[in-house]
Amino acid sequence: MKCWCCRAKMRRGTAPFFVERNGYRVSWDNIPAWVCDQCGEVLFEAREVDLIQEALANLDRETTMLVGQSSR
């Protein structure tokens, strides 16, 4: 696979993922990904993106319930 940024070769590896949203922060250190040997660009495949989105949707629901309880 070639990097869409610099056209160098990408290899299978892992990459960190971090997001800050809705009052919380989430960080994973080793998500499977394609990583560019030259520029370091990261590409997550659809399976990993789906799993990340599912985990964040669950956190959104739990956070909403938690915040709702604290306002009582």
Distance bins in CASP14 RR format, pairs under 12 A and 6 or more apart:
PFRMAT RR
TARGET T0000
AUTHOR 0000-0000-0000
RMODE 2
METHOD distances of the structure
MODEL  1
1 7 0 0 0 0 0 1 0 0 0 0 0
1 8 0 0 0 0 0 1 0 0 0 0 0
1 9 1 0 0 1 0 0 0 0 0 0 0
1 10 1 0 1 0 0 0 0 0 0 0 0
1 11 0 0 0 0 1 0 0 0 0 0 0
1 12 0 0 0 0 1 0 0 0 0 0 0
1 13 0 0 0 0 0 1 0 0 0 0 0
1 33 0 0 0 0 0 1 0 0 0 0 0
1 34 1 0 1 0 0 0 0 0 0 0 0
1 35 0 0 0 0 0 1 0 0 0 0 0
1 36 0 0 0 0 1 0 0 0 0 0 0
1 37 0 0 0 0 0 1 0 0 0 0 0
1 41 0 0 0 0 0 1 0 0 0 0 0
1 43 1 0 0 1 0 0 0 0 0 0 0
1 45 0 0 0 0 0 1 0 0 0 0 0
2 8 1 0 0 1 0 0 0 0 0 0 0
2 9 1 0 0 1 0 0 0 0 0 0 0
2 10 1 0 0 1 0 0 0 0 0 0 0
2 11 0 0 0 0 0 1 0 0 0 0 0
2 34 0 0 0 0 1 0 0 0 0 0 0
2 36 0 0 0 0 1 0 0 0 0 0 0
2 37 0 0 0 0 0 1 0 0 0 0 0
2 38 0 0 0 0 0 1 0 0 0 0 0
2 39 0 0 0 0 0 1 0 0 0 0 0
2 41 0 0 0 0 0 1 0 0 0 0 0
2 43 0 0 0 0 0 1 0 0 0 0 0
3 9 1 0 0 1 0 0 0 0 0 0 0
3 10 1 0 1 0 0 0 0 0 0 0 0
3 11 0 0 0 0 0 1 0 0 0 0 0
3 34 0 0 0 0 1 0 0 0 0 0 0
3 35 0 0 0 0 1 0 0 0 0 0 0
3 36 1 1 0 0 0 0 0 0 0 0 0
3 37 0 0 0 0 1 0 0 0 0 0 0
3 38 1 0 0 1 0 0 0 0 0 0 0
3 39 1 0 0 1 0 0 0 0 0 0 0
3 40 1 0 0 1 0 0 0 0 0 0 0
3 41 1 0 1 0 0 0 0 0 0 0 0
3 42 0 0 0 0 1 0 0 0 0 0 0
3 43 0 0 0 0 1 0 0 0 0 0 0
4 10 0 0 0 0 1 0 0 0 0 0 0
4 34 0 0 0 0 0 1 0 0 0 0 0
4 36 0 0 0 0 1 0 0 0 0 0 0
4 39 0 0 0 0 0 1 0 0 0 0 0
4 40 0 0 0 0 0 1 0 0 0 0 0
4 41 1 0 0 1 0 0 0 0 0 0 0
4 42 0 0 0 0 0 1 0 0 0 0 0
4 43 1 0 0 1 0 0 0 0 0 0 0
5 34 0 0 0 0 0 1 0 0 0 0 0
5 35 0 0 0 0 0 1 0 0 0 0 0
5 36 1 0 0 1 0 0 0 0 0 0 0
5 37 0 0 0 0 0 1 0 0 0 0 0
5 38 0 0 0 0 1 0 0 0 0 0 0
5 39 1 0 1 0 0 0 0 0 0 0 0
5 40 0 0 0 0 1 0 0 0 0 0 0
5 41 1 0 1 0 0 0 0 0 0 0 0
5 42 0 0 0 0 0 1 0 0 0 0 0
5 43 0 0 0 0 1 0 0 0 0 0 0
6 36 1 0 0 1 0 0 0 0 0 0 0
6 37 0 0 0 0 1 0 0 0 0 0 0
6 38 1 0 1 0 0 0 0 0 0 0 0
6 39 1 0 1 0 0 0 0 0 0 0 0
6 40 0 0 0 0 1 0 0 0 0 0 0
6 41 1 0 0 1 0 0 0 0 0 0 0
7 36 0 0 0 0 1 0 0 0 0 0 0
7 37 0 0 0 0 0 1 0 0 0 0 0
7 38 0 0 0 0 1 0 0 0 0 0 0
7 39 0 0 0 0 1 0 0 0 0 0 0
7 41 0 0 0 0 0 1 0 0 0 0 0
8 34 0 0 0 0 0 1 0 0 0 0 0
8 35 0 0 0 0 0 1 0 0 0 0 0
8 36 1 0 1 0 0 0 0 0 0 0 0
8 37 1 0 1 0 0 0 0 0 0 0 0
8 38 1 1 0 0 0 0 0 0 0 0 0
8 39 1 0 0 1 0 0 0 0 0 0 0
8 40 0 0 0 0 1 0 0 0 0 0 0
8 41 0 0 0 0 1 0 0 0 0 0 0
9 34 0 0 0 0 1 0 0 0 0 0 0
9 35 0 0 0 0 0 1 0 0 0 0 0
9 36 1 0 0 1 0 0 0 0 0 0 0
9 37 1 0 1 0 0 0 0 0 0 0 0
9 38 1 0 0 1 0 0 0 0 0 0 0
9 39 0 0 0 0 0 1 0 0 0 0 0
9 40 0 0 0 0 0 1 0 0 0 0 0
9 41 0 0 0 0 0 1 0 0 0 0 0
10 33 0 0 0 0 1 0 0 0 0 0 0
10 34 1 0 1 0 0 0 0 0 0 0 0
10 35 1 0 0 1 0 0 0 0 0 0 0
10 36 1 0 1 0 0 0 0 0 0 0 0
10 37 1 0 0 1 0 0 0 0 0 0 0
10 38 0 0 0 0 1 0 0 0 0 0 0
10 39 0 0 0 0 1 0 0 0 0 0 0
10 40 0 0 0 0 1 0 0 0 0 0 0
10 41 1 0 0 1 0 0 0 0 0 0 0
10 42 0 0 0 0 1 0 0 0 0 0 0
10 43 1 0 0 1 0 0 0 0 0 0 0
10 44 0 0 0 0 0 1 0 0 0 0 0
10 45 0 0 0 0 0 1 0 0 0 0 0
11 32 0 0 0 0 0 1 0 0 0 0 0
11 33 0 0 0 0 1 0 0 0 0 0 0
11 34 1 0 0 1 0 0 0 0 0 0 0
11 35 1 0 0 1 0 0 0 0 0 0 0
11 36 0 0 0 0 1 0 0 0 0 0 0
11 37 1 0 0 1 0 0 0 0 0 0 0
11 38 0 0 0 0 0 1 0 0 0 0 0
11 40 0 0 0 0 0 1 0 0 0 0 0
11 41 0 0 0 0 0 1 0 0 0 0 0
11 42 0 0 0 0 0 1 0 0 0 0 0
11 43 0 0 0 0 0 1 0 0 0 0 0
12 31 0 0 0 0 0 1 0 0 0 0 0
12 32 1 0 0 1 0 0 0 0 0 0 0
12 33 1 0 0 1 0 0 0 0 0 0 0
12 34 1 0 0 1 0 0 0 0 0 0 0
12 35 1 0 0 1 0 0 0 0 0 0 0
12 36 0 0 0 0 0 1 0 0 0 0 0
12 37 0 0 0 0 0 1 0 0 0 0 0
12 42 0 0 0 0 0 1 0 0 0 0 0
12 43 0 0 0 0 0 1 0 0 0 0 0
12 44 0 0 0 0 0 1 0 0 0 0 0
12 45 0 0 0 0 1 0 0 0 0 0 0
12 48 0 0 0 0 0 1 0 0 0 0 0
13 30 0 0 0 0 1 0 0 0 0 0 0
13 31 0 0 0 0 1 0 0 0 0 0 0
13 32 1 0 0 1 0 0 0 0 0 0 0
13 33 1 0 0 1 0 0 0 0 0 0 0
13 34 1 0 0 1 0 0 0 0 0 0 0
13 35 1 0 1 0 0 0 0 0 0 0 0
13 36 0 0 0 0 0 1 0 0 0 0 0
13 37 0 0 0 0 0 1 0 0 0 0 0
13 40 0 0 0 0 0 1 0 0 0 0 0
13 42 0 0 0 0 1 0 0 0 0 0 0
13 43 0 0 0 0 0 1 0 0 0 0 0
13 44 0 0 0 0 0 1 0 0 0 0 0
13 45 0 0 0 0 0 1 0 0 0 0 0
13 48 0 0 0 0 0 1 0 0 0 0 0
14 28 0 0 0 0 1 0 0 0 0 0 0
14 29 1 0 0 1 0 0 0 0 0 0 0
14 30 1 0 1 0 0 0 0 0 0 0 0
14 31 1 0 0 1 0 0 0 0 0 0 0
14 32 1 0 1 0 0 0 0 0 0 0 0
14 33 1 0 0 1 0 0 0 0 0 0 0
14 34 0 0 0 0 0 1 0 0 0 0 0
14 35 1 0 0 1 0 0 0 0 0 0 0
14 42 0 0 0 0 1 0 0 0 0 0 0
14 44 0 0 0 0 0 1 0 0 0 0 0
14 48 0 0 0 0 0 1 0 0 0 0 0
15 27 0 0 0 0 0 1 0 0 0 0 0
15 28 0 0 0 0 1 0 0 0 0 0 0
15 29 0 0 0 0 1 0 0 0 0 0 0
15 30 1 0 0 1 0 0 0 0 0 0 0
15 31 1 0 1 0 0 0 0 0 0 0 0
15 32 0 0 0 0 1 0 0 0 0 0 0
15 33 1 0 1 0 0 0 0 0 0 0 0
15 34 0 0 0 0 1 0 0 0 0 0 0
15 35 1 0 1 0 0 0 0 0 0 0 0
15 36 0 0 0 0 0 1 0 0 0 0 0
15 40 0 0 0 0 1 0 0 0 0 0 0
15 41 0 0 0 0 1 0 0 0 0 0 0
15 42 1 0 1 0 0 0 0 0 0 0 0
15 43 0 0 0 0 1 0 0 0 0 0 0
15 44 1 0 0 1 0 0 0 0 0 0 0
15 45 0 0 0 0 0 1 0 0 0 0 0
15 48 0 0 0 0 1 0 0 0 0 0 0
15 52 0 0 0 0 0 1 0 0 0 0 0
16 26 0 0 0 0 0 1 0 0 0 0 0
16 27 1 0 0 1 0 0 0 0 0 0 0
16 28 1 0 0 1 0 0 0 0 0 0 0
16 29 1 0 1 0 0 0 0 0 0 0 0
16 30 1 0 0 1 0 0 0 0 0 0 0
16 31 1 0 0 1 0 0 0 0 0 0 0
16 32 0 0 0 0 0 1 0 0 0 0 0
16 33 0 0 0 0 1 0 0 0 0 0 0
16 35 0 0 0 0 0 1 0 0 0 0 0
16 42 0 0 0 0 1 0 0 0 0 0 0
16 44 0 0 0 0 0 1 0 0 0 0 0
16 52 0 0 0 0 0 1 0 0 0 0 0
17 25 0 0 0 0 0 1 0 0 0 0 0
17 26 1 0 0 1 0 0 0 0 0 0 0
17 27 1 0 0 1 0 0 0 0 0 0 0
17 28 1 0 1 0 0 0 0 0 0 0 0
17 29 0 0 0 0 1 0 0 0 0 0 0
17 30 0 0 0 0 1 0 0 0 0 0 0
17 31 1 0 1 0 0 0 0 0 0 0 0
17 32 0 0 0 0 0 1 0 0 0 0 0
17 33 0 0 0 0 1 0 0 0 0 0 0
17 42 0 0 0 0 1 0 0 0 0 0 0
17 44 1 0 0 1 0 0 0 0 0 0 0
17 48 0 0 0 0 1 0 0 0 0 0 0
17 49 0 0 0 0 1 0 0 0 0 0 0
17 51 0 0 0 0 0 1 0 0 0 0 0
17 52 1 0 0 1 0 0 0 0 0 0 0
17 53 0 0 0 0 0 1 0 0 0 0 0
17 55 0 0 0 0 0 1 0 0 0 0 0
17 56 0 0 0 0 0 1 0 0 0 0 0
18 24 0 0 0 0 0 1 0 0 0 0 0
18 25 1 0 0 1 0 0 0 0 0 0 0
18 26 1 0 0 1 0 0 0 0 0 0 0
18 27 1 0 1 0 0 0 0 0 0 0 0
18 28 1 0 0 1 0 0 0 0 0 0 0
18 29 0 0 0 0 1 0 0 0 0 0 0
18 31 0 0 0 0 0 1 0 0 0 0 0
18 42 0 0 0 0 0 1 0 0 0 0 0
18 52 0 0 0 0 0 1 0 0 0 0 0
18 56 0 0 0 0 0 1 0 0 0 0 0
19 25 1 0 0 1 0 0 0 0 0 0 0
19 26 1 0 1 0 0 0 0 0 0 0 0
19 27 0 0 0 0 1 0 0 0 0 0 0
19 28 0 0 0 0 1 0 0 0 0 0 0
19 31 0 0 0 0 0 1 0 0 0 0 0
19 52 0 0 0 0 1 0 0 0 0 0 0
19 53 0 0 0 0 0 1 0 0 0 0 0
19 55 0 0 0 0 0 1 0 0 0 0 0
19 56 1 0 0 1 0 0 0 0 0 0 0
19 59 0 0 0 0 1 0 0 0 0 0 0
19 60 0 0 0 0 0 1 0 0 0 0 0
20 26 1 0 0 1 0 0 0 0 0 0 0
20 27 0 0 0 0 1 0 0 0 0 0 0
20 56 0 0 0 0 0 1 0 0 0 0 0
20 59 0 0 0 0 0 1 0 0 0 0 0
21 53 0 0 0 0 0 1 0 0 0 0 0
21 56 1 0 0 1 0 0 0 0 0 0 0
21 57 0 0 0 0 0 1 0 0 0 0 0
21 59 0 0 0 0 1 0 0 0 0 0 0
21 60 0 0 0 0 1 0 0 0 0 0 0
21 63 0 0 0 0 1 0 0 0 0 0 0
22 56 0 0 0 0 1 0 0 0 0 0 0
22 57 0 0 0 0 0 1 0 0 0 0 0
22 59 1 0 0 1 0 0 0 0 0 0 0
22 60 1 0 1 0 0 0 0 0 0 0 0
22 61 0 0 0 0 0 1 0 0 0 0 0
22 62 0 0 0 0 0 1 0 0 0 0 0
22 63 1 0 1 0 0 0 0 0 0 0 0
22 64 0 0 0 0 1 0 0 0 0 0 0
22 66 0 0 0 0 0 1 0 0 0 0 0
22 67 0 0 0 0 1 0 0 0 0 0 0
23 59 0 0 0 0 0 1 0 0 0 0 0
23 60 0 0 0 0 0 1 0 0 0 0 0
23 63 1 0 0 1 0 0 0 0 0 0 0
23 64 0 0 0 0 0 1 0 0 0 0 0
23 66 0 0 0 0 0 1 0 0 0 0 0
23 67 0 0 0 0 1 0 0 0 0 0 0
24 55 0 0 0 0 0 1 0 0 0 0 0
24 56 0 0 0 0 1 0 0 0 0 0 0
24 58 0 0 0 0 0 1 0 0 0 0 0
24 59 1 0 0 1 0 0 0 0 0 0 0
24 60 0 0 0 0 1 0 0 0 0 0 0
24 62 0 0 0 0 1 0 0 0 0 0 0
24 63 1 0 1 0 0 0 0 0 0 0 0
24 64 0 0 0 0 0 1 0 0 0 0 0
24 66 0 0 0 0 1 0 0 0 0 0 0
24 67 0 0 0 0 0 1 0 0 0 0 0
25 56 0 0 0 0 0 1 0 0 0 0 0
25 59 0 0 0 0 0 1 0 0 0 0 0
25 63 0 0 0 0 0 1 0 0 0 0 0
26 52 0 0 0 0 1 0 0 0 0 0 0
26 53 0 0 0 0 0 1 0 0 0 0 0
26 55 1 0 0 1 0 0 0 0 0 0 0
26 56 1 0 0 1 0 0 0 0 0 0 0
26 57 0 0 0 0 0 1 0 0 0 0 0
26 58 0 0 0 0 0 1 0 0 0 0 0
26 59 1 0 0 1 0 0 0 0 0 0 0
26 60 0 0 0 0 0 1 0 0 0 0 0
26 62 0 0 0 0 0 1 0 0 0 0 0
26 63 0 0 0 0 0 1 0 0 0 0 0
27 52 0 0 0 0 0 1 0 0 0 0 0
27 55 0 0 0 0 0 1 0 0 0 0 0
28 44 0 0 0 0 0 1 0 0 0 0 0
28 48 0 0 0 0 1 0 0 0 0 0 0
28 51 0 0 0 0 1 0 0 0 0 0 0
28 52 1 0 0 1 0 0 0 0 0 0 0
28 55 0 0 0 0 1 0 0 0 0 0 0
28 56 0 0 0 0 0 1 0 0 0 0 0
30 42 0 0 0 0 0 1 0 0 0 0 0
30 48 0 0 0 0 0 1 0 0 0 0 0
31 42 0 0 0 0 1 0 0 0 0 0 0
31 43 0 0 0 0 0 1 0 0 0 0 0
31 44 1 0 0 1 0 0 0 0 0 0 0
31 45 0 0 0 0 1 0 0 0 0 0 0
31 47 0 0 0 0 0 1 0 0 0 0 0
31 48 1 0 1 0 0 0 0 0 0 0 0
31 49 0 0 0 0 1 0 0 0 0 0 0
31 51 0 0 0 0 1 0 0 0 0 0 0
31 52 1 0 0 1 0 0 0 0 0 0 0
31 55 0 0 0 0 0 1 0 0 0 0 0
32 42 0 0 0 0 0 1 0 0 0 0 0
32 43 0 0 0 0 0 1 0 0 0 0 0
32 44 1 0 0 1 0 0 0 0 0 0 0
32 45 1 0 0 1 0 0 0 0 0 0 0
32 46 0 0 0 0 0 1 0 0 0 0 0
32 47 0 0 0 0 1 0 0 0 0 0 0
32 48 1 0 1 0 0 0 0 0 0 0 0
32 49 0 0 0 0 0 1 0 0 0 0 0
32 51 0 0 0 0 1 0 0 0 0 0 0
32 52 0 0 0 0 0 1 0 0 0 0 0
33 40 0 0 0 0 0 1 0 0 0 0 0
33 41 0 0 0 0 1 0 0 0 0 0 0
33 42 1 0 1 0 0 0 0 0 0 0 0
33 43 1 0 0 1 0 0 0 0 0 0 0
33 44 1 0 1 0 0 0 0 0 0 0 0
33 45 1 0 0 1 0 0 0 0 0 0 0
33 46 0 0 0 0 0 1 0 0 0 0 0
33 47 0 0 0 0 0 1 0 0 0 0 0
33 48 1 0 0 1 0 0 0 0 0 0 0
33 49 0 0 0 0 0 1 0 0 0 0 0
33 52 0 0 0 0 0 1 0 0 0 0 0
34 40 0 0 0 0 0 1 0 0 0 0 0
34 41 0 0 0 0 1 0 0 0 0 0 0
34 42 1 0 0 1 0 0 0 0 0 0 0
34 43 1 0 1 0 0 0 0 0 0 0 0
34 44 1 0 0 1 0 0 0 0 0 0 0
34 45 1 0 0 1 0 0 0 0 0 0 0
34 48 0 0 0 0 0 1 0 0 0 0 0
35 41 1 0 0 1 0 0 0 0 0 0 0
35 42 1 0 1 0 0 0 0 0 0 0 0
35 43 1 0 0 1 0 0 0 0 0 0 0
35 44 0 0 0 0 0 1 0 0 0 0 0
36 42 1 0 0 1 0 0 0 0 0 0 0
36 43 0 0 0 0 1 0 0 0 0 0 0
42 48 0 0 0 0 0 1 0 0 0 0 0
42 49 0 0 0 0 0 1 0 0 0 0 0
43 49 0 0 0 0 1 0 0 0 0 0 0
44 50 0 0 0 0 1 0 0 0 0 0 0
44 51 0 0 0 0 1 0 0 0 0 0 0
44 52 1 0 0 1 0 0 0 0 0 0 0
44 53 0 0 0 0 0 1 0 0 0 0 0
45 51 0 0 0 0 0 1 0 0 0 0 0
45 52 0 0 0 0 0 1 0 0 0 0 0
46 52 0 0 0 0 0 1 0 0 0 0 0
46 53 0 0 0 0 0 1 0 0 0 0 0
47 53 0 0 0 0 0 1 0 0 0 0 0
47 54 0 0 0 0 0 1 0 0 0 0 0
48 54 0 0 0 0 0 1 0 0 0 0 0
48 55 0 0 0 0 0 1 0 0 0 0 0
49 55 0 0 0 0 0 1 0 0 0 0 0
49 56 0 0 0 0 0 1 0 0 0 0 0
50 56 0 0 0 0 0 1 0 0 0 0 0
50 57 0 0 0 0 0 1 0 0 0 0 0
51 57 0 0 0 0 0 1 0 0 0 0 0
51 58 0 0 0 0 0 1 0 0 0 0 0
52 58 0 0 0 0 0 1 0 0 0 0 0
52 59 0 0 0 0 0 1 0 0 0 0 0
53 59 0 0 0 0 0 1 0 0 0 0 0
53 60 0 0 0 0 0 1 0 0 0 0 0
54 60 0 0 0 0 0 1 0 0 0 0 0
54 61 0 0 0 0 0 1 0 0 0 0 0
55 61 0 0 0 0 0 1 0 0 0 0 0
55 62 0 0 0 0 0 1 0 0 0 0 0
56 62 0 0 0 0 0 1 0 0 0 0 0
56 63 0 0 0 0 0 1 0 0 0 0 0
57 63 0 0 0 0 0 1 0 0 0 0 0
57 64 0 0 0 0 0 1 0 0 0 0 0
58 64 0 0 0 0 0 1 0 0 0 0 0
58 65 0 0 0 0 0 1 0 0 0 0 0
59 65 0 0 0 0 0 1 0 0 0 0 0
59 66 0 0 0 0 1 0 0 0 0 0 0
59 67 0 0 0 0 0 1 0 0 0 0 0
60 66 0 0 0 0 0 1 0 0 0 0 0
60 67 0 0 0 0 0 1 0 0 0 0 0
61 67 0 0 0 0 0 1 0 0 0 0 0
61 68 0 0 0 0 0 1 0 0 0 0 0
62 68 0 0 0 0 0 1 0 0 0 0 0
62 69 0 0 0 0 0 1 0 0 0 0 0
63 69 0 0 0 0 0 1 0 0 0 0 0
63 70 0 0 0 0 0 1 0 0 0 0 0
64 70 0 0 0 0 0 1 0 0 0 0 0
64 71 0 0 0 0 0 1 0 0 0 0 0
65 71 0 0 0 0 0 1 0 0 0 0 0
65 72 0 0 0 0 0 1 0 0 0 0 0
66 72 0 0 0 0 0 1 0 0 0 0 0
END
